[in-house]
Amino acid sequence: MTSASQPVTEPLSLAALDTERHVASAGWDQPPRLFALVSTADLVSREPQLAAGLTVSDQVDGALTAIEQEDLPDNESIESLLGQIAWPDTVLGCAIVVERLVVPPEAERDLPRDREAAVAALAEHPDRRDVRLLAAVTRDGRSICLLRQREHDSDDRVATGADIAPGLVAALRSTFTD
């Protein structure tokens, strides 16, 4: 978990935390959101008016700025969507934010075979947890994942780690392969 006593200074981690806070400010029950991560210095050199809005974390060497990719198709799986993306060279990384239901393993044993019925059963499970997951990667292979539980939304506790969502990290990395 991150805390004020552990300052974060690595550019990818800073961009991920800023992006997660931005998404969190809009509340829960959101569709997936995709972000390109670009060099803050390069962005400000092309758009000087943005310099006025920089924060301290935006001025770290190698700082990254997240640019949301809007109008994502809502009828595609995350895997299918990411499989269609190829970023230009100016994009140094990317991040995706998704919300998921997490249940204990035993809750998945007796799920109905029908997808909609299974989702409904999971949503009604008394031990379910709503989580927001952010996965971010860079072109050079670095990654970070952040996980926020809805029940800890008000205290701003966010778990961080590189291996929280390995499949999602791999799918994001595939958007940078030639």
Z-matrix of the N, CA and C atoms (Angstrom, degrees):
N
C 1 1.444
C 2 1.524 1 109.27
N 3 1.296 2 114.72 1 149.35
C 4 1.457 3 119.19 2 177.11
C 5 1.519 4 108.52 3 -89.71
N 6 1.300 5 115.28 4 154.45
C 7 1.456 6 119.52 5 175.94
C 8 1.514 7 109.11 6 -155.38
N 9 1.333 8 115.20 7 166.65
C 10 1.454 9 120.38 8 -178.77
C 11 1.531 10 111.05 9 -65.02
N 12 1.347 11 117.96 10 -25.02
C 13 1.451 12 120.06 11 -179.19
C 14 1.524 13 112.71 12 -78.33
N 15 1.320 14 117.31 13 -9.28
C 16 1.458 15 122.16 14 178.85
C 17 1.525 16 108.70 15 -120.15
N 18 1.337 17 117.52 16 85.74
C 19 1.463 18 118.31 17 -177.17
C 20 1.529 19 111.10 18 -64.33
N 21 1.310 20 114.99 19 139.80
C 22 1.459 21 122.10 20 179.02
C 23 1.523 22 107.40 21 -101.01
N 24 1.331 23 116.55 22 127.66
C 25 1.461 24 119.64 23 -177.88
C 26 1.526 25 112.72 24 -127.27
N 27 1.314 26 119.20 25 -7.66
C 28 1.465 27 122.25 26 -178.53
C 29 1.529 28 108.24 27 -76.64
N 30 1.337 29 118.97 28 130.37
C 31 1.465 30 121.78 29 -173.04
C 32 1.535 31 115.03 30 -55.67
N 33 1.320 32 118.63 31 -42.18
C 34 1.465 33 119.46 32 -179.95
C 35 1.524 34 110.56 33 -65.50
N 36 1.316 35 116.96 34 -42.47
C 37 1.468 36 120.66 35 178.91
C 38 1.523 37 111.14 36 -63.21
N 39 1.333 38 116.72 37 -43.52
C 40 1.466 39 120.46 38 178.00
C 41 1.526 40 111.30 39 -60.98
N 42 1.330 41 116.87 40 -45.34
C 43 1.468 42 120.62 41 179.57
C 44 1.520 43 110.61 42 -63.34
N 45 1.333 44 117.43 43 -40.57
C 46 1.463 45 121.13 44 179.74
C 47 1.527 46 110.67 45 -64.60
N 48 1.317 47 117.33 46 -46.08
C 49 1.467 48 120.86 47 179.49
C 50 1.523 49 111.27 48 -62.97
N 51 1.332 50 117.16 49 -44.76
C 52 1.467 51 120.50 50 178.53
C 53 1.522 52 111.08 51 -61.94
N 54 1.328 53 116.75 52 -41.29
C 55 1.465 54 121.13 53 -179.42
C 56 1.519 55 110.53 54 -66.66
N 57 1.326 56 117.11 55 -42.82
C 58 1.465 57 120.08 56 179.67
C 59 1.525 58 110.41 57 -63.51
N 60 1.313 59 117.62 58 -41.80
C 61 1.481 60 120.54 59 178.30
C 62 1.525 61 110.47 60 -63.50
N 63 1.330 62 116.35 61 -40.02
C 64 1.464 63 120.67 62 177.87
C 65 1.530 64 110.15 63 -60.23
N 66 1.314 65 116.65 64 -48.25
C 67 1.462 66 120.62 65 179.85
C 68 1.532 67 109.95 66 -64.95
N 69 1.326 68 117.18 67 -42.57
C 70 1.466 69 121.31 68 -179.38
C 71 1.529 70 111.81 69 -60.33
N 72 1.318 71 117.10 70 -31.00
C 73 1.473 72 120.04 71 -178.89
C 74 1.520 73 112.39 72 -64.30
N 75 1.328 74 117.48 73 -17.97
C 76 1.466 75 121.52 74 178.82
C 77 1.529 76 112.16 75 -92.83
N 78 1.327 77 117.79 76 2.72
C 79 1.458 78 121.05 77 177.08
C 80 1.523 79 113.20 78 85.71
N 81 1.313 80 114.53 79 -164.23
C 82 1.462 81 122.21 80 -175.35
C 83 1.524 82 111.50 81 -103.13
N 84 1.309 83 114.65 82 176.79
C 85 1.471 84 123.61 83 178.61
C 86 1.529 85 111.50 84 64.77
N 87 1.326 86 115.26 85 45.94
C 88 1.453 87 121.87 86 178.46
C 89 1.529 88 110.46 87 -102.70
N 90 1.310 89 116.37 88 154.82
C 91 1.470 90 119.57 89 172.94
C 92 1.534 91 109.19 90 -73.68
N 93 1.323 92 118.17 91 168.60
C 94 1.470 93 120.44 92 175.30
C 95 1.532 94 110.44 93 -56.89
N 96 1.330 95 115.30 94 145.16
C 97 1.464 96 121.23 95 178.90
C 98 1.524 97 108.37 96 -129.36
N 99 1.329 98 115.95 97 132.39
C 100 1.459 99 123.10 98 -175.75
C 101 1.518 100 109.29 99 -114.96
N 102 1.347 101 115.61 100 139.37
C 103 1.466 102 121.54 101 -177.84
C 104 1.517 103 110.28 102 -132.02
N 105 1.327 104 116.32 103 137.95
C 106 1.460 105 122.42 104 168.15
C 107 1.526 106 106.29 105 -88.34
N 108 1.324 107 116.96 106 140.87
C 109 1.460 108 121.54 107 176.13
C 110 1.523 109 108.08 108 -108.83
N 111 1.333 110 115.43 109 120.62
C 112 1.464 111 120.88 110 -177.06
C 113 1.523 112 109.21 111 -123.01
N 114 1.326 113 116.00 112 160.96
C 115 1.452 114 121.86 113 177.29
C 116 1.529 115 109.24 114 -64.09
N 117 1.326 116 116.26 115 123.33
C 118 1.465 117 120.49 116 178.55
C 119 1.523 118 110.41 117 -62.16
N 120 1.330 119 116.91 118 -42.08
C 121 1.472 120 120.50 119 -179.61
C 122 1.518 121 110.80 120 -61.19
N 123 1.338 122 117.93 121 -44.40
C 124 1.469 123 121.00 122 178.84
C 125 1.525 124 111.14 123 -65.31
N 126 1.326 125 116.85 124 -40.18
C 127 1.464 126 120.96 125 179.74
C 128 1.527 127 110.64 126 -62.51
N 129 1.339 128 116.54 127 -44.99
C 130 1.470 129 120.36 128 -179.41
C 131 1.523 130 110.83 129 -68.51
N 132 1.333 131 117.92 130 -32.62
C 133 1.466 132 118.97 131 177.86
C 134 1.528 133 110.86 132 -67.12
N 135 1.331 134 117.05 133 -31.47
C 136 1.472 135 120.45 134 177.53
C 137 1.526 136 112.61 135 -85.31
N 138 1.333 137 116.39 136 -28.42
C 139 1.466 138 122.43 137 -177.79
C 140 1.536 139 108.66 138 -129.99
N 141 1.348 140 118.32 139 74.78
C 142 1.476 141 121.63 140 -173.07
C 143 1.531 142 114.21 141 -57.58
N 144 1.310 143 117.94 142 -26.79
C 145 1.464 144 120.48 143 -179.45
C 146 1.527 145 112.20 144 -64.08
N 147 1.327 146 117.35 145 -18.56
C 148 1.464 147 120.85 146 179.15
C 149 1.530 148 112.36 147 -74.35
N 150 1.318 149 117.79 148 -17.28
C 151 1.468 150 121.61 149 -178.00
C 152 1.523 151 111.82 150 -58.85
N 153 1.314 152 117.88 151 -33.11
C 154 1.464 153 121.51 152 -177.98
C 155 1.527 154 111.88 153 -63.67
N 156 1.323 155 117.79 154 -26.54
C 157 1.457 156 120.66 155 -177.71
C 158 1.515 157 114.73 156 -95.45
N 159 1.333 158 118.54 157 7.59
C 160 1.461 159 120.80 158 -178.07
C 161 1.519 160 111.80 159 -69.74
N 162 1.327 161 114.83 160 143.57
C 163 1.457 162 121.26 161 174.36
C 164 1.527 163 108.24 162 -102.81
N 165 1.311 164 117.20 163 176.47
C 166 1.462 165 121.50 164 178.52
C 167 1.526 166 110.32 165 -58.99
N 168 1.348 167 117.53 166 -42.01
C 169 1.462 168 119.85 167 -178.62
C 170 1.528 169 111.93 168 -67.43
N 171 1.339 170 117.77 169 -23.45
C 172 1.463 171 120.96 170 177.46
C 173 1.531 172 112.06 171 -73.64
N 174 1.318 173 117.05 172 -12.49
C 175 1.456 174 120.74 173 -176.10
C 176 1.528 175 113.02 174 -102.81
N 177 1.325 176 117.36 175 5.79
C 178 1.466 177 122.24 176 175.57
C 179 1.524 178 108.08 177 -69.66
N 180 1.324 179 117.40 178 143.68
C 181 1.467 180 120.36 179 176.47
C 182 1.520 181 109.83 180 -54.86
N 183 1.326 182 116.69 181 128.42
C 184 1.460 183 121.23 182 179.26
C 185 1.514 184 113.97 183 80.10
N 186 1.336 185 118.01 184 14.39
C 187 1.464 186 121.49 185 -177.72
C 188 1.525 187 111.23 186 -54.67
N 189 1.327 188 114.41 187 145.27
C 190 1.461 189 121.99 188 179.58
C 191 1.523 190 109.67 189 -116.97
N 192 1.320 191 116.02 190 142.65
C 193 1.456 192 122.52 191 175.72
C 194 1.515 193 108.20 192 -114.38
N 195 1.328 194 115.72 193 134.55
C 196 1.460 195 121.59 194 178.65
C 197 1.527 196 109.58 195 -89.88
N 198 1.325 197 115.83 196 130.62
C 199 1.461 198 122.18 197 177.45
C 200 1.519 199 107.43 198 -119.91
N 201 1.333 200 115.38 199 115.24
C 202 1.467 201 118.92 200 -176.17
C 203 1.523 202 111.50 201 -69.06
N 204 1.310 203 114.45 202 138.42
C 205 1.459 204 122.14 203 176.06
C 206 1.527 205 106.19 204 -96.27
N 207 1.304 206 116.11 205 107.66
C 208 1.464 207 120.35 206 -173.05
C 209 1.520 208 111.74 207 -88.90
N 210 1.315 209 115.01 208 169.60
C 211 1.461 210 123.50 209 176.78
C 212 1.524 211 112.76 210 60.12
N 213 1.334 212 116.09 211 42.80
C 214 1.464 213 119.47 212 174.99
C 215 1.521 214 108.93 213 -69.26
N 216 1.322 215 117.88 214 143.65
C 217 1.460 216 119.13 215 176.50
C 218 1.528 217 109.26 216 -65.05
N 219 1.321 218 116.32 217 135.51
C 220 1.464 219 118.82 218 -177.46
C 221 1.526 220 113.11 219 -97.10
N 222 1.315 221 117.00 220 2.56
C 223 1.459 222 119.68 221 -178.68
C 224 1.521 223 112.30 222 -106.66
N 225 1.322 224 117.76 223 12.75
C 226 1.460 225 121.45 224 -178.49
C 227 1.523 226 110.04 225 -115.74
N 228 1.318 227 115.72 226 150.33
C 229 1.457 228 119.94 227 174.13
C 230 1.527 229 108.58 228 -71.24
N 231 1.315 230 115.96 229 158.92
C 232 1.465 231 121.30 230 177.61
C 233 1.524 232 109.66 231 -58.81
N 234 1.331 233 116.21 232 -43.58
C 235 1.462 234 120.46 233 -178.82
C 236 1.525 235 111.37 234 -60.56
N 237 1.328 236 116.37 235 -43.55
C 238 1.468 237 120.67 236 179.40
C 239 1.525 238 110.73 237 -65.60
N 240 1.315 239 116.66 238 -43.45
C 241 1.461 240 121.20 239 179.19
C 242 1.529 241 110.58 240 -60.28
N 243 1.329 242 117.00 241 -50.95
C 244 1.458 243 120.20 242 -178.15
C 245 1.526 244 111.62 243 -65.70
N 246 1.317 245 117.24 244 -30.00
C 247 1.456 246 120.97 245 178.33
C 248 1.522 247 113.66 246 -66.48
N 249 1.336 248 117.29 247 -15.73
C 250 1.461 249 122.01 248 -179.16
C 251 1.528 250 112.99 249 -99.83
N 252 1.318 251 117.36 250 -1.13
C 253 1.461 252 120.59 251 -172.96
C 254 1.523 253 111.32 252 -99.65
N 255 1.313 254 114.86 253 136.44
C 256 1.469 255 123.22 254 170.41
C 257 1.524 256 105.89 255 -137.73
N 258 1.315 257 116.29 256 122.91
C 259 1.454 258 121.03 257 -174.74
C 260 1.523 259 111.31 258 -89.09
N 261 1.341 260 117.45 259 147.75
C 262 1.475 261 119.73 260 172.69
C 263 1.531 262 109.65 261 -70.45
N 264 1.321 263 116.55 262 165.18
C 265 1.464 264 121.82 263 -177.38
C 266 1.529 265 113.69 264 -60.11
N 267 1.322 266 117.64 265 -24.36
C 268 1.464 267 120.59 266 -179.24
C 269 1.527 268 112.14 267 -72.17
N 270 1.327 269 117.62 268 -15.24
C 271 1.465 270 121.76 269 178.08
C 272 1.526 271 107.60 270 -89.30
N 273 1.331 272 115.31 271 117.23
C 274 1.469 273 121.32 272 -176.14
C 275 1.522 274 112.85 273 -91.61
N 276 1.317 275 116.54 274 -14.40
C 277 1.453 276 121.41 275 -179.01
C 278 1.506 277 109.97 276 -169.95
N 279 1.322 278 115.89 277 178.18
C 280 1.463 279 119.97 278 176.56
C 281 1.517 280 109.08 279 -150.91
N 282 1.312 281 114.81 280 161.24
C 283 1.464 282 121.29 281 179.59
C 284 1.514 283 108.71 282 -142.48
N 285 1.316 284 115.34 283 147.12
C 286 1.452 285 120.33 284 174.86
C 287 1.524 286 107.72 285 -131.17
N 288 1.316 287 115.32 286 144.27
C 289 1.457 288 121.93 287 178.16
C 290 1.522 289 107.35 288 -121.76
N 291 1.329 290 115.65 289 126.46
C 292 1.459 291 121.64 290 178.98
C 293 1.528 292 108.65 291 -133.80
N 294 1.304 293 115.73 292 152.84
C 295 1.459 294 121.38 293 173.78
C 296 1.520 295 108.01 294 -107.16
N 297 1.320 296 115.93 295 142.14
C 298 1.452 297 121.31 296 -177.53
C 299 1.524 298 110.24 297 -140.67
N 300 1.332 299 115.00 298 157.49
C 301 1.458 300 122.39 299 169.64
C 302 1.514 301 106.79 300 -98.40
N 303 1.316 302 116.58 301 133.27
C 304 1.457 303 121.52 302 177.52
C 305 1.520 304 106.94 303 -118.33
N 306 1.318 305 115.24 304 131.18
C 307 1.465 306 121.06 305 178.14
C 308 1.519 307 108.73 306 -129.89
N 309 1.337 308 116.74 307 159.71
C 310 1.469 309 118.64 308 175.52
C 311 1.533 310 109.80 309 -61.88
N 312 1.333 311 117.89 310 150.78
C 313 1.471 312 120.89 311 -177.29
C 314 1.528 313 113.92 312 -53.48
N 315 1.323 314 117.02 313 -36.72
C 316 1.464 315 118.96 314 -178.54
C 317 1.532 316 112.66 315 -65.88
N 318 1.325 317 117.20 316 -22.20
C 319 1.467 318 120.13 317 179.04
C 320 1.528 319 111.68 318 -70.67
N 321 1.327 320 117.12 319 -22.45
C 322 1.463 321 121.00 320 -177.73
C 323 1.528 322 112.74 321 -85.48
N 324 1.322 323 116.47 322 -12.44
C 325 1.470 324 120.22 323 -175.77
C 326 1.517 325 114.25 324 -62.04
N 327 1.312 326 117.22 325 -44.24
C 328 1.466 327 120.83 326 -172.92
C 329 1.524 328 113.39 327 -107.88
N 330 1.312 329 117.02 328 30.97
C 331 1.463 330 120.09 329 -179.69
C 332 1.524 331 110.86 330 -71.12
N 333 1.325 332 116.47 331 146.88
C 334 1.473 333 119.62 332 173.97
C 335 1.531 334 110.29 333 -62.84
N 336 1.315 335 116.90 334 152.59
C 337 1.471 336 121.18 335 179.54
C 338 1.525 337 111.99 336 -71.65
N 339 1.308 338 117.51 337 -30.68
C 340 1.463 339 122.18 338 179.38
C 341 1.532 340 108.64 339 -68.38
N 342 1.335 341 116.22 340 128.07
C 343 1.472 342 121.37 341 -175.72
C 344 1.521 343 112.46 342 -58.59
N 345 1.319 344 117.64 343 -47.09
C 346 1.470 345 120.22 344 -178.18
C 347 1.520 346 111.41 345 -64.54
N 348 1.327 347 116.47 346 -39.76
C 349 1.465 348 120.09 347 178.39
C 350 1.528 349 110.67 348 -67.36
N 351 1.332 350 116.97 349 -37.46
C 352 1.467 351 120.85 350 178.50
C 353 1.526 352 110.48 351 -65.54
N 354 1.330 353 117.17 352 -43.98
C 355 1.472 354 121.08 353 178.41
C 356 1.521 355 110.16 354 -61.33
N 357 1.328 356 116.83 355 -42.64
C 358 1.466 357 120.56 356 178.83
C 359 1.534 358 110.90 357 -63.11
N 360 1.328 359 116.64 358 -42.03
C 361 1.470 360 120.41 359 179.10
C 362 1.527 361 110.87 360 -63.61
N 363 1.330 362 116.82 361 -42.02
C 364 1.466 363 119.99 362 178.61
C 365 1.529 364 111.19 363 -64.87
N 366 1.319 365 116.51 364 -41.64
C 367 1.472 366 120.99 365 -179.05
C 368 1.524 367 111.57 366 -63.03
N 369 1.327 368 116.86 367 -28.43
C 370 1.465 369 121.08 368 -178.54
C 371 1.527 370 112.87 369 -92.20
N 372 1.326 371 117.74 370 -7.54
C 373 1.466 372 120.64 371 -175.63
C 374 1.535 373 110.15 372 -63.68
N 375 1.341 374 118.00 373 132.88
C 376 1.474 375 119.78 374 -176.55
C 377 1.532 376 114.43 375 -66.96
N 378 1.335 377 117.86 376 -21.68
C 379 1.463 378 120.34 377 -179.49
C 380 1.523 379 113.37 378 -100.75
N 381 1.307 380 117.48 379 14.14
C 382 1.469 381 119.79 380 -178.81
C 383 1.523 382 109.86 381 -72.05
N 384 1.320 383 113.90 382 151.80
C 385 1.462 384 121.61 383 175.64
C 386 1.516 385 107.52 384 -128.91
N 387 1.315 386 115.60 385 132.78
C 388 1.459 387 120.51 386 174.58
C 389 1.518 388 107.48 387 -89.20
N 390 1.334 389 116.06 388 130.98
C 391 1.458 390 120.53 389 179.29
C 392 1.520 391 109.82 390 -132.36
N 393 1.325 392 114.48 391 152.31
C 394 1.460 393 121.53 392 171.13
C 395 1.525 394 105.95 393 -113.49
N 396 1.305 395 115.42 394 128.29
C 397 1.459 396 121.50 395 -176.85
C 398 1.515 397 109.11 396 -118.18
N 399 1.320 398 115.86 397 129.15
C 400 1.457 399 121.88 398 172.26
C 401 1.518 400 106.84 399 -115.58
N 402 1.317 401 115.67 400 128.45
C 403 1.468 402 121.41 401 172.79
C 404 1.514 403 106.65 402 -120.34
N 405 1.332 404 116.03 403 135.53
C 406 1.465 405 121.21 404 179.98
C 407 1.516 406 108.98 405 -137.06
N 408 1.317 407 115.10 406 142.49
C 409 1.469 408 121.65 407 177.80
C 410 1.518 409 108.97 408 -136.66
N 411 1.335 410 114.38 409 159.57
C 412 1.457 411 119.70 410 173.01
C 413 1.520 412 108.84 411 -116.37
N 414 1.288 413 114.61 412 160.85
C 415 1.463 414 122.26 413 179.79
C 416 1.536 415 111.34 414 -56.83
N 417 1.344 416 116.75 415 -31.05
C 418 1.468 417 119.96 416 -178.51
C 419 1.529 418 113.59 417 -86.86
N 420 1.341 419 117.78 418 6.77
C 421 1.458 420 121.12 419 171.65
C 422 1.515 421 117.08 420 102.99
N 423 1.329 422 118.71 421 -6.63
C 424 1.465 423 119.64 422 178.21
C 425 1.530 424 109.84 423 -71.22
N 426 1.332 425 116.10 424 153.42
C 427 1.464 426 119.53 425 178.09
C 428 1.519 427 110.03 426 -150.41
N 429 1.321 428 114.24 427 159.88
C 430 1.455 429 121.94 428 173.72
C 431 1.526 430 107.35 429 -153.95
N 432 1.317 431 115.64 430 147.82
C 433 1.461 432 121.78 431 174.34
C 434 1.528 433 107.87 432 -127.12
N 435 1.319 434 115.82 433 143.31
C 436 1.459 435 122.27 434 175.88
C 437 1.513 436 107.59 435 -124.32
N 438 1.313 437 116.47 436 142.51
C 439 1.455 438 121.76 437 -179.55
C 440 1.520 439 108.88 438 -133.50
N 441 1.327 440 115.26 439 124.37
C 442 1.467 441 121.48 440 177.09
C 443 1.521 442 107.81 441 -119.40
N 444 1.331 443 116.40 442 128.82
C 445 1.458 444 120.41 443 174.82
C 446 1.524 445 108.93 444 -90.58
N 447 1.320 446 115.83 445 140.56
C 448 1.464 447 119.51 446 179.91
C 449 1.526 448 110.44 447 -57.33
N 450 1.314 449 116.91 448 -37.38
C 451 1.463 450 119.69 449 -177.52
C 452 1.526 451 112.75 450 -67.87
N 453 1.339 452 118.01 451 -15.20
C 454 1.465 453 121.78 452 177.03
C 455 1.527 454 111.65 453 -111.29
N 456 1.306 455 116.75 454 20.41
C 457 1.457 456 121.23 455 -176.15
C 458 1.522 457 112.16 456 -62.05
N 459 1.311 458 116.74 457 -42.05
C 460 1.464 459 119.35 458 -174.88
C 461 1.525 460 113.26 459 -73.54
N 462 1.336 461 118.63 460 -23.19
C 463 1.463 462 119.01 461 -179.64
C 464 1.525 463 112.51 462 -95.53
N 465 1.323 464 117.46 463 3.31
C 466 1.469 465 123.58 464 173.49
C 467 1.528 466 113.37 465 60.20
N 468 1.343 467 117.29 466 28.41
C 469 1.461 468 120.06 467 176.74
C 470 1.521 469 109.36 468 -82.67
N 471 1.322 470 115.27 469 127.55
C 472 1.458 471 121.92 470 -179.45
C 473 1.523 472 108.06 471 -131.47
N 474 1.325 473 116.15 472 124.30
C 475 1.464 474 120.27 473 175.93
C 476 1.523 475 108.23 474 -81.13
N 477 1.328 476 116.14 475 143.44
C 478 1.460 477 120.22 476 178.08
C 479 1.527 478 109.28 477 -127.86
N 480 1.317 479 115.27 478 151.21
C 481 1.454 480 120.87 479 176.96
C 482 1.512 481 110.11 480 178.94
N 483 1.303 482 115.85 481 162.08
C 484 1.465 483 120.14 482 -179.66
C 485 1.525 484 111.95 483 -87.48
N 486 1.350 485 117.78 484 -20.08
C 487 1.459 486 119.93 485 -172.01
C 488 1.528 487 114.15 486 -117.57
N 489 1.314 488 117.86 487 22.95
C 490 1.460 489 121.03 488 -179.53
C 491 1.528 490 111.13 489 -68.26
N 492 1.328 491 117.45 490 -37.08
C 493 1.471 492 121.87 491 -177.85
C 494 1.528 493 109.76 492 -137.92
N 495 1.331 494 117.88 493 72.20
C 496 1.471 495 119.88 494 -174.64
C 497 1.530 496 113.98 495 -60.53
N 498 1.319 497 118.44 496 -35.73
C 499 1.464 498 120.69 497 178.68
C 500 1.519 499 112.32 498 -65.70
N 501 1.313 500 116.48 499 -40.29
C 502 1.458 501 121.00 500 178.99
C 503 1.533 502 110.56 501 -69.22
N 504 1.322 503 116.91 502 -39.47
C 505 1.466 504 120.79 503 176.33
C 506 1.525 505 109.79 504 -61.34
N 507 1.325 506 117.26 505 -44.96
C 508 1.473 507 120.83 506 179.26
C 509 1.522 508 111.19 507 -62.39
N 510 1.327 509 117.29 508 -40.03
C 511 1.467 510 120.42 509 179.13
C 512 1.529 511 110.62 510 -65.53
N 513 1.323 512 117.89 511 -39.34
C 514 1.459 513 121.06 512 177.09
C 515 1.524 514 110.85 513 -65.86
N 516 1.333 515 116.30 514 -42.66
C 517 1.478 516 119.81 515 178.47
C 518 1.519 517 111.65 516 -60.44
N 519 1.316 518 116.82 517 -34.21
C 520 1.475 519 119.91 518 -178.52
C 521 1.518 520 111.99 519 -65.94
N 522 1.324 521 118.44 520 -17.35
C 523 1.471 522 120.17 521 178.26
C 524 1.523 523 111.52 522 -74.51
N 525 1.337 524 117.12 523 -9.28
C 526 1.460 525 121.86 524 179.60
C 527 1.520 526 113.52 525 -107.34
N 528 1.305 527 118.55 526 1.97
C 529 1.457 528 119.68 527 179.07
C 530 1.518 529 110.09 528 -84.75
N 531 1.294 530 115.30 529 147.01
C 532 1.475 531 120.44 530 -178.39
C 533 1.505 532 110.90 531 -89.19
